[in-house]
């Protein structure tokens, strides 16, 4: 089992920055992929960014150049630095760990990010 706790969401105005953090505990190992997804009201959950154990990253086109995902393997923590936020970034952001051995996904409880115009 993996437990994930997100922090760092909030209400900001367009153009501002936020940094999300996700601390993982339990059966987390370095080969696991960590990442962030988001879900806006009335929409499906979508990928924001992922980072592999080798620090390879993958971003949604809508956030490339504005968001940066990183991880601290010693702390089992992943971060999402979000710059130049836009109202369309408003969503609940979920932390994700995908187990390397099984492909099973674990999810955090989500943190609300609201960007006012």
Residue pairs with C-beta under 8 A, 6 or more apart in sequence:
1 26
1 27
1 106
2 24
2 25
2 26
2 27
2 28
2 97
2 99
2 106
3 24
3 25
3 26
3 106
4 22
4 23
4 24
4 95
4 96
4 97
4 106
4 107
4 108
4 109
5 22
5 23
5 25
5 108
5 109
6 20
6 21
6 22
6 93
6 94
6 95
6 108
6 109
6 110
6 111
7 20
7 21
7 22
7 23
7 111
8 18
8 19
8 20
8 21
8 111
9 18
9 20
9 93
9 111
9 112
9 113
10 18
10 112
10 113
10 114
11 114
11 116
12 18
12 85
12 113
12 114
12 115
12 116
13 115
13 116
13 117
14 85
14 86
14 87
14 115
14 116
14 117
15 84
15 85
16 85
16 115
17 81
17 82
17 83
17 84
17 85
18 82
18 85
18 113
19 79
19 80
19 81
19 82
20 36
20 79
20 80
20 82
20 93
20 95
20 111
20 113
21 77
21 78
21 79
22 34
22 36
22 77
22 78
22 79
22 80
22 95
22 108
23 75
23 76
23 77
24 34
24 76
24 77
24 78
24 95
24 97
24 106
25 76
27 99
28 76
28 97
29 100
29 101
30 53
30 73
31 53
31 100
31 101
32 53
32 97
32 98
32 99
32 100
33 50
33 51
33 52
33 53
33 97
33 98
33 100
34 50
34 51
34 71
34 78
34 95
34 96
34 97
34 98
35 47
35 48
35 49
35 50
35 51
35 58
35 69
35 78
35 95
35 96
35 97
35 98
36 48
36 49
36 50
36 69
36 78
36 80
36 93
36 94
36 95
36 96
37 45
37 46
37 47
37 48
37 93
37 94
37 96
38 45
38 46
38 48
38 89
38 91
38 92
38 93
38 94
38 113
39 45
39 46
39 91
39 92
39 94
39 110
40 88
40 90
40 91
40 92
43 91
45 94
46 60
47 58
47 60
48 59
48 60
48 63
48 67
48 69
48 80
48 93
49 57
49 58
49 59
49 60
49 63
49 67
49 68
49 69
49 80
50 57
50 58
50 69
50 96
50 98
51 57
51 58
51 69
51 70
51 71
51 78
53 73
53 100
55 70
55 71
57 69
59 67
59 69
62 88
63 82
63 89
66 82
66 83
66 84
66 85
67 80
67 81
67 82
67 83
68 80
68 81
68 83
69 78
69 79
69 80
69 81
70 78
70 79
70 81
71 77
71 78
71 79
72 78
72 79
78 95
80 93
82 89
82 113
85 113
85 115
86 115
87 115
87 116
87 117
88 115
89 113
89 115
90 113
90 114
90 115
91 113
92 110
92 111
92 112
92 113
93 110
93 111
93 112
93 113
94 107
94 108
94 110
95 107
95 108
96 105
96 106
96 107
96 108
97 105
97 106
98 104
98 105
98 106
99 105
99 106
